[in-house]
């Protein structure tokens, strides 16, 4: 008798197929009612039969890479992603001539989640699982907790940084691995800092107070000299974008959205951190606080030079000007304690329990995370690799020097896990977060009251 996926819920409608009421997933998310199967995939690839692996994909792994190589300008981001996909397919074909890779794109975020719900529902209703390998970020922990994924043979993934697998590690078993990852760092504009009279040795603040003081100095200089830049651009985009920039501060302050499986938005630690962020927002470029997209905030910083600082991931650094540099996030405290970060753009792949090609799928993930693939992937796309040998090599530091600070922070560690996710009413919850965070950064209402209201709203949506 075949085992249903998502054993903790009764599967009926699309909504019921994936919704474990009251449980959030991700770092410190709630656990399953029943433990997932921790028996790892074993055996070698059967080279005597033709196998087609159906793999969900998303950028930078492109299903239409052949067309993109013909249509896109050589050296552009889309061209390089297509080239990466082509090299990956051809390299894997050399190792396993009998395995065909079929990439399936189902979007990202909520669109991807809806497609995966349908796949699981149809399988549980007696159909065949549509994919061998699922892709995702926030919801992968939920899937791992609920028997969607098979446990991997960890001996084949010893070079993958463990912390990037934190959300999909349950007990001693790992249920997915990333192709690439991202973390937040401090980006700074040397031209503005120099013009504002801040000594070069102080350009990189070591702690929160130093960051706040530098932002204040830059803003005061700009105001006195009729400059249109300010101390910092802050991402206040509604929903997940702003949460990804706020959570590293929450973790540095000893809090998080979820702590030990419980919702903790209104904790004392978080309220203190939100107070700091409100103070920091006094020195923000005002248009960044009202921008409706992440790209707009990046454009203000990297192209229009509207601030001295930005908290963001490494993705903008490959195309940034020579005056834009990066550094690790400042610690909360002067003694260097109070560190934290969040994995973002953590593109995870999990092999479905229902796959009939688990061994072949694991061979694909082993190749995807190998030093060979990770090395030229980073060169082509600039996303942080997850292979420890590549990350610790001297060669990687010559590829995109502006990203080296992120590589240093990733190697140093001290943080784990991605964003908490909410299988039920996710969009409503993140919309509520967006309204709350805008009030924190741009309003004057009592922060504890705002946080209490958000806590109650999310709890109601989780039921």
VEXDREN-2710 file (C-alpha; in Angstrom, 1 decimal):
% VEXDREN-2710
k/r/px/py/pz
1/UNK/0.0/0.0/0.0
2/UNK/1.4/3.3/-1.0
3/UNK/1.9/6.0/1.7
4/UNK/0.1/9.3/1.4
5/UNK/2.1/12.4/1.5
6/UNK/1.4/15.1/4.1
7/UNK/0.3/12.5/6.6
8/UNK/-0.7/15.0/9.2
9/UNK/-3.7/16.3/7.3
10/UNK/-6.7/14.9/5.5
11/UNK/-6.5/15.7/1.8
12/UNK/-9.6/17.0/0.1
13/UNK/-9.8/20.3/-1.7
14/UNK/-6.8/22.1/-2.9
15/UNK/-6.9/24.3/0.2
16/UNK/-7.0/21.2/2.5
17/UNK/-4.2/19.4/0.6
18/UNK/-1.4/21.3/2.2
19/UNK/-2.8/23.3/5.1
20/UNK/-1.7/22.1/8.6
21/UNK/-3.8/24.6/10.6
22/UNK/-1.9/26.6/13.2
23/UNK/1.6/25.5/12.1
24/UNK/4.2/27.8/10.7
25/UNK/7.4/26.4/9.1
26/UNK/10.9/27.5/8.5
27/UNK/13.4/28.3/11.2
28/UNK/12.0/27.3/14.6
29/UNK/8.7/26.4/13.0
30/UNK/6.2/24.0/14.4
31/UNK/6.9/20.3/14.0
32/UNK/4.8/17.5/12.4
33/UNK/2.4/15.2/14.2
34/UNK/4.3/12.2/12.9
35/UNK/8.0/12.1/12.2
36/UNK/9.0/11.9/8.5
37/UNK/10.7/8.7/7.2
38/UNK/14.4/9.2/7.8
39/UNK/15.6/6.2/5.8
40/UNK/18.1/7.6/3.3
41/UNK/18.1/7.0/-0.5
42/UNK/20.5/4.1/-1.2
43/UNK/22.0/2.4/-4.2
44/UNK/23.6/3.3/-7.5
45/UNK/22.1/4.6/-10.7
46/UNK/20.8/1.8/-13.0
47/UNK/22.6/2.6/-16.2
48/UNK/20.8/-0.1/-18.1
49/UNK/17.5/1.7/-18.6
50/UNK/16.4/5.1/-19.9
51/UNK/15.3/7.5/-17.2
52/UNK/13.6/10.8/-17.5
53/UNK/13.9/13.0/-14.4
54/UNK/11.2/15.6/-14.0
55/UNK/12.6/18.5/-12.1
56/UNK/10.9/21.7/-11.1
57/UNK/13.2/24.6/-11.9
58/UNK/13.4/28.4/-11.6
59/UNK/16.0/31.0/-12.3
60/UNK/19.0/30.6/-12.6
61/UNK/18.1/27.0/-13.9
62/UNK/16.2/27.7/-17.1
63/UNK/14.1/25.1/-18.9
64/UNK/14.2/27.2/-22.2
65/UNK/17.9/27.7/-22.2
66/UNK/18.4/26.8/-25.9
67/UNK/16.0/29.6/-27.0
68/UNK/17.6/32.1/-24.6
69/UNK/21.0/31.4/-25.9
70/UNK/19.7/32.4/-29.4
71/UNK/17.7/35.4/-28.3
72/UNK/19.6/37.1/-25.4
73/UNK/22.7/39.3/-25.7
74/UNK/25.8/37.5/-24.9
75/UNK/27.0/38.2/-21.4
76/UNK/23.5/39.3/-20.1
77/UNK/22.1/37.8/-17.0
78/UNK/19.5/35.7/-19.0
79/UNK/22.2/34.6/-21.4
80/UNK/24.5/33.5/-18.5
81/UNK/21.7/31.6/-16.8
82/UNK/21.0/29.8/-20.0
83/UNK/24.6/29.0/-20.5
84/UNK/24.7/27.6/-16.9
85/UNK/21.7/25.5/-17.7
86/UNK/23.2/24.2/-20.9
87/UNK/26.5/23.3/-19.2
88/UNK/24.7/21.6/-16.4
89/UNK/22.6/19.5/-18.7
90/UNK/25.6/18.5/-20.9
91/UNK/27.9/17.8/-18.0
92/UNK/25.3/15.6/-16.3
93/UNK/24.7/13.8/-19.7
94/UNK/28.4/12.9/-19.9
95/UNK/28.2/11.3/-16.5
96/UNK/24.8/9.6/-17.0
97/UNK/24.0/9.2/-20.7
98/UNK/20.8/7.2/-19.9
99/UNK/19.2/10.0/-17.9
100/UNK/17.3/12.8/-19.5
101/UNK/16.6/16.0/-17.6
102/UNK/13.2/17.6/-18.0
103/UNK/12.8/21.0/-16.4
104/UNK/9.4/22.2/-15.4
105/UNK/8.8/25.8/-14.3
106/UNK/5.8/26.4/-12.1
107/UNK/6.7/30.0/-11.0
108/UNK/7.8/31.0/-7.6
109/UNK/6.3/31.9/-4.2
110/UNK/2.6/31.4/-3.9
111/UNK/2.2/30.3/-7.6
112/UNK/4.7/27.5/-7.0
113/UNK/3.1/26.5/-3.8
114/UNK/-0.3/26.2/-5.4
115/UNK/1.2/24.0/-8.2
116/UNK/2.8/21.7/-5.6
117/UNK/-0.4/21.4/-3.7
118/UNK/-2.1/20.1/-6.9
119/UNK/0.7/17.6/-7.5
120/UNK/0.4/16.2/-4.0
121/UNK/-3.4/16.2/-4.0
122/UNK/-3.5/14.3/-7.3
123/UNK/-0.9/11.7/-6.1
124/UNK/-2.9/11.2/-2.9
125/UNK/-6.0/10.6/-4.9
126/UNK/-4.3/7.7/-6.7
127/UNK/-2.5/9.4/-9.5
128/UNK/1.2/9.5/-10.4
129/UNK/3.5/12.1/-8.9
130/UNK/4.1/14.7/-11.6
131/UNK/7.7/15.5/-10.6
132/UNK/10.7/13.7/-9.2
133/UNK/12.3/16.8/-7.7
134/UNK/10.6/19.8/-6.2
135/UNK/12.1/23.3/-5.9
136/UNK/11.3/26.0/-3.4
137/UNK/12.4/28.1/-0.5
138/UNK/10.0/29.0/2.3
139/UNK/7.7/26.0/2.1
140/UNK/10.4/23.3/1.8
141/UNK/10.5/22.9/5.6
142/UNK/6.8/22.2/5.7
143/UNK/7.1/19.6/3.0
144/UNK/10.1/17.9/4.8
145/UNK/8.1/17.8/8.0
146/UNK/5.2/16.1/6.3
147/UNK/6.8/13.3/4.4
148/UNK/6.8/14.9/0.9
149/UNK/10.5/14.4/0.6
150/UNK/12.8/11.4/0.9
151/UNK/15.8/11.6/3.2
152/UNK/19.1/12.1/1.3
153/UNK/22.3/10.1/1.7
154/UNK/24.3/12.7/3.5
155/UNK/27.6/11.0/2.6
156/UNK/27.0/12.4/-1.0
157/UNK/26.6/16.0/0.2
158/UNK/29.4/16.5/2.7
159/UNK/30.6/19.6/1.0
160/UNK/27.3/21.4/1.3
161/UNK/27.2/24.1/4.1
162/UNK/25.0/22.6/6.8
163/UNK/23.4/25.9/7.9
164/UNK/21.8/26.4/4.5
165/UNK/20.0/23.1/5.0
166/UNK/18.7/24.0/8.5
167/UNK/15.1/24.4/7.5
168/UNK/15.0/20.9/5.9
169/UNK/17.1/19.1/8.6
170/UNK/14.8/17.1/10.9
171/UNK/16.6/15.1/13.6
172/UNK/19.6/13.6/11.9
173/UNK/18.1/13.5/8.4
174/UNK/18.4/16.1/5.6
175/UNK/15.6/16.2/3.1
176/UNK/16.8/18.8/0.6
177/UNK/19.9/20.7/-0.5
178/UNK/20.3/24.2/-2.0
179/UNK/21.7/25.0/-5.5
180/UNK/22.6/28.5/-4.3
181/UNK/21.9/30.8/-1.4
182/UNK/22.0/34.4/-0.2
183/UNK/22.4/36.3/3.0
184/UNK/22.1/39.9/4.0
185/UNK/25.1/42.3/4.2
186/UNK/25.9/45.9/4.5
187/UNK/26.6/47.8/1.3
188/UNK/28.1/51.3/1.4
189/UNK/28.8/54.1/-1.0
190/UNK/32.4/55.3/-0.6
191/UNK/31.8/58.5/-2.6
192/UNK/29.1/59.7/-0.3
193/UNK/30.9/58.7/2.9
194/UNK/34.0/60.5/1.8
195/UNK/32.1/63.6/0.8
196/UNK/30.3/63.7/4.2
197/UNK/33.7/63.8/5.9
198/UNK/33.6/60.3/7.5
199/UNK/37.1/58.9/7.9
200/UNK/37.8/55.8/5.8
201/UNK/38.5/53.7/8.8
202/UNK/34.9/54.4/10.0
203/UNK/33.1/53.6/6.7
204/UNK/32.3/50.1/7.9
205/UNK/30.4/50.3/11.2
206/UNK/31.1/47.5/13.6
207/UNK/27.8/47.7/15.6
208/UNK/24.3/49.2/15.5
209/UNK/25.3/52.4/17.3
210/UNK/28.1/53.1/14.8
211/UNK/25.7/52.5/11.9
212/UNK/23.1/54.8/13.3
213/UNK/25.7/57.5/14.0
214/UNK/27.2/57.4/10.5
215/UNK/23.7/57.6/9.0
216/UNK/23.0/60.6/11.2
217/UNK/26.2/62.3/10.1
218/UNK/25.6/61.7/6.4
219/UNK/22.0/63.0/6.7
220/UNK/23.0/66.1/8.6
221/UNK/25.8/66.9/6.1
222/UNK/23.4/66.4/3.2
223/UNK/20.7/68.6/4.7
224/UNK/23.2/71.4/5.5
225/UNK/24.7/71.3/2.0
226/UNK/21.5/70.8/0.0
227/UNK/22.4/67.2/-1.1
228/UNK/19.6/64.9/-2.0
229/UNK/21.1/61.7/-0.5
230/UNK/20.6/60.5/3.0
231/UNK/22.3/58.0/5.4
232/UNK/20.5/54.8/4.3
233/UNK/18.0/53.3/2.0
234/UNK/15.6/51.0/3.8
235/UNK/13.5/48.3/2.2
236/UNK/9.9/48.9/3.3
237/UNK/8.3/47.0/0.5
238/UNK/5.1/45.3/1.7
239/UNK/5.3/41.6/2.6
240/UNK/8.3/39.3/2.4
241/UNK/10.8/41.8/0.9
242/UNK/10.9/44.0/4.0
243/UNK/10.7/41.0/6.3
244/UNK/13.9/39.5/4.8
245/UNK/15.7/42.8/5.6
246/UNK/14.2/43.1/9.1
247/UNK/14.7/39.5/10.4
248/UNK/18.5/39.7/10.5
249/UNK/18.1/42.6/13.0
250/UNK/15.5/40.7/15.0
251/UNK/17.9/37.7/15.2
252/UNK/20.8/40.0/16.2
253/UNK/18.5/41.3/18.9
254/UNK/17.8/37.8/20.3
255/UNK/14.3/37.5/18.7
256/UNK/12.6/36.3/15.5
257/UNK/9.2/36.0/14.0
258/UNK/9.0/32.4/15.3
259/UNK/10.9/31.2/18.4
260/UNK/10.9/27.6/19.5
261/UNK/7.9/26.9/17.3
262/UNK/5.8/29.7/18.7
263/UNK/4.8/33.0/17.1
264/UNK/6.9/35.8/18.9
265/UNK/6.4/39.0/16.9
266/UNK/5.6/41.0/20.1
267/UNK/8.5/39.7/22.2
268/UNK/10.4/42.2/24.3
269/UNK/13.5/41.6/22.2
270/UNK/11.7/42.3/19.0
271/UNK/10.0/45.4/20.3
272/UNK/13.5/46.8/21.2
273/UNK/14.8/46.0/17.8
274/UNK/11.8/47.6/16.0
275/UNK/12.6/50.7/18.1
276/UNK/16.1/50.8/16.7
277/UNK/14.9/50.4/13.2
278/UNK/12.5/53.3/13.6
279/UNK/15.4/55.4/14.8
280/UNK/17.4/54.3/11.8
281/UNK/14.5/55.2/9.5
282/UNK/14.9/58.9/10.5
283/UNK/18.0/59.0/8.4
284/UNK/16.6/57.1/5.4
285/UNK/16.1/58.4/1.9
286/UNK/12.4/59.0/2.0
287/UNK/11.5/57.6/-1.4
288/UNK/13.0/54.2/-0.3
289/UNK/10.4/54.0/2.5
290/UNK/7.6/54.3/0.0
291/UNK/9.0/52.2/-2.9
292/UNK/6.7/49.4/-4.1
293/UNK/9.4/47.1/-5.4
294/UNK/12.8/45.8/-4.3
295/UNK/14.3/46.8/-7.7
296/UNK/13.4/50.4/-7.1
297/UNK/15.1/50.5/-3.7
298/UNK/18.2/48.9/-5.3
299/UNK/18.0/51.5/-8.1
300/UNK/18.0/54.4/-5.7
301/UNK/21.1/53.0/-4.0
302/UNK/23.3/51.6/-6.8
303/UNK/22.3/53.8/-9.7
304/UNK/21.1/57.1/-8.3
305/UNK/23.5/57.2/-5.3
306/UNK/20.7/58.3/-2.9
307/UNK/22.2/56.9/0.3
308/UNK/25.5/55.9/2.0
309/UNK/24.2/52.5/3.2
310/UNK/21.9/49.7/2.3
311/UNK/21.1/46.4/3.9
312/UNK/20.6/43.8/1.2
313/UNK/21.8/40.6/-0.4
314/UNK/24.8/40.1/-2.7
315/UNK/22.9/40.0/-6.0
316/UNK/23.3/43.7/-6.8
317/UNK/27.0/43.7/-6.2
318/UNK/28.1/42.1/-9.4
319/UNK/26.8/45.1/-11.5
320/UNK/27.4/47.8/-8.9
321/UNK/29.9/50.7/-9.6
322/UNK/33.4/50.8/-8.1
323/UNK/32.2/53.1/-5.4
324/UNK/29.8/50.5/-4.0
325/UNK/31.4/48.1/-1.5
326/UNK/30.1/45.4/0.8
327/UNK/30.8/44.4/4.4
328/UNK/29.3/42.0/7.0
329/UNK/26.2/43.2/8.9
330/UNK/27.2/45.3/12.0
331/UNK/26.7/43.4/15.2
332/UNK/24.2/44.6/17.8
333/UNK/26.7/45.2/20.5
334/UNK/30.1/47.0/20.7
335/UNK/31.8/43.8/21.9
336/UNK/30.7/42.0/18.7
337/UNK/28.0/39.9/20.2
338/UNK/24.5/39.8/18.9
339/UNK/24.9/38.5/15.3
340/UNK/22.4/36.9/13.0
341/UNK/21.3/36.6/9.4
342/UNK/18.8/34.9/7.2
343/UNK/19.1/32.7/4.2
344/UNK/17.3/34.2/1.3
345/UNK/17.2/33.1/-2.3
346/UNK/18.0/29.7/-0.8
347/UNK/17.0/27.6/-3.8
348/UNK/16.3/24.2/-2.3
349/UNK/15.7/20.9/-4.1
350/UNK/13.9/17.9/-2.5
351/UNK/13.3/14.5/-4.0
352/UNK/9.7/13.4/-3.6
353/UNK/8.9/10.3/-1.7
354/UNK/6.6/9.3/-4.5
355/UNK/9.3/9.5/-7.2
356/UNK/10.2/6.2/-9.0
357/UNK/13.6/7.6/-9.8
358/UNK/15.0/8.6/-6.4
359/UNK/18.5/7.3/-6.9
360/UNK/18.9/9.1/-10.3
361/UNK/17.4/12.2/-8.7
362/UNK/20.0/12.1/-5.9
363/UNK/22.8/11.7/-8.5
364/UNK/21.5/14.9/-10.1
365/UNK/21.5/16.8/-6.8
366/UNK/25.0/15.5/-6.1
367/UNK/26.3/16.8/-9.4
368/UNK/24.4/20.1/-8.9
369/UNK/26.2/20.7/-5.6
370/UNK/29.6/19.5/-6.8
371/UNK/32.7/21.8/-6.8
372/UNK/32.8/21.7/-10.6
373/UNK/29.3/22.9/-11.1
374/UNK/29.3/25.4/-8.2
375/UNK/32.5/27.0/-9.4
376/UNK/31.4/28.0/-12.9
377/UNK/27.8/28.7/-11.7
378/UNK/29.2/31.4/-9.4
379/UNK/31.3/32.9/-12.2
380/UNK/28.3/33.0/-14.5
381/UNK/25.5/34.1/-12.1
382/UNK/27.0/35.6/-9.0
383/UNK/24.8/33.9/-6.5
384/UNK/26.5/32.5/-3.4
385/UNK/27.6/28.9/-3.9
386/UNK/26.9/26.4/-1.2
387/UNK/29.9/24.1/-1.8
388/UNK/32.4/24.5/1.1
389/UNK/35.4/23.7/-1.1
390/UNK/34.5/26.4/-3.5
391/UNK/33.6/28.9/-0.8
392/UNK/37.0/28.4/0.9
393/UNK/39.1/28.5/-2.2
394/UNK/41.4/31.4/-3.2
395/UNK/40.1/31.3/-6.8
396/UNK/36.6/32.4/-5.8
397/UNK/37.8/35.6/-4.4
398/UNK/39.0/36.8/-7.8
399/UNK/35.7/36.3/-9.5
400/UNK/33.4/38.9/-7.9
401/UNK/35.6/40.8/-5.4
402/UNK/32.7/43.0/-4.3
403/UNK/30.9/39.9/-3.0
404/UNK/33.9/38.6/-0.9
405/UNK/32.5/40.1/2.3
406/UNK/29.4/37.9/1.9
407/UNK/31.5/34.8/1.3
408/UNK/33.5/35.6/4.5
409/UNK/30.3/35.9/6.5
410/UNK/28.9/32.7/5.0
411/UNK/32.1/30.8/5.9
412/UNK/32.1/32.2/9.4
413/UNK/28.5/31.1/10.0
414/UNK/26.8/31.8/13.3
415/UNK/23.3/31.9/11.8
416/UNK/20.9/29.4/10.3
417/UNK/17.6/29.0/8.6
418/UNK/15.4/31.1/6.4
419/UNK/12.1/32.9/6.8
420/UNK/9.2/31.5/8.8
421/UNK/6.4/30.4/6.5
422/UNK/2.7/30.1/7.1
423/UNK/0.9/27.3/5.1
424/UNK/-2.5/28.9/5.8
425/UNK/-3.4/32.5/4.8
426/UNK/0.2/33.3/3.9
427/UNK/-0.6/36.3/1.7
428/UNK/-2.9/37.8/4.3
429/UNK/-0.3/37.4/7.0
430/UNK/2.5/39.0/5.0
431/UNK/0.1/41.8/4.0
432/UNK/-0.5/42.4/7.7
433/UNK/3.2/42.4/8.4
434/UNK/3.7/45.0/5.6
435/UNK/1.2/47.4/7.2
436/UNK/2.8/46.9/10.6
437/UNK/6.3/47.4/9.4
438/UNK/5.4/50.6/7.5
439/UNK/3.9/51.9/10.7
440/UNK/7.1/51.0/12.6
441/UNK/9.4/52.8/10.1
442/UNK/7.3/55.8/9.2
443/UNK/4.7/56.2/12.1
444/UNK/4.7/57.3/15.7
445/UNK/2.3/54.8/17.2
446/UNK/3.5/52.8/20.2
447/UNK/5.6/49.9/18.8
448/UNK/4.5/47.4/21.5
449/UNK/0.9/48.1/20.8
450/UNK/1.5/47.7/17.0
451/UNK/3.4/44.4/17.7
452/UNK/0.6/43.1/20.0
453/UNK/-2.0/43.8/17.3
454/UNK/0.1/42.0/14.6
455/UNK/0.6/39.0/16.9
456/UNK/-3.1/38.7/17.4
457/UNK/-3.8/39.1/13.7
458/UNK/-1.4/36.4/12.6
459/UNK/-2.6/34.0/15.3
460/UNK/-6.1/34.5/14.0
461/UNK/-5.0/33.8/10.4
462/UNK/-3.1/30.7/11.5
463/UNK/-6.3/29.0/12.9
END
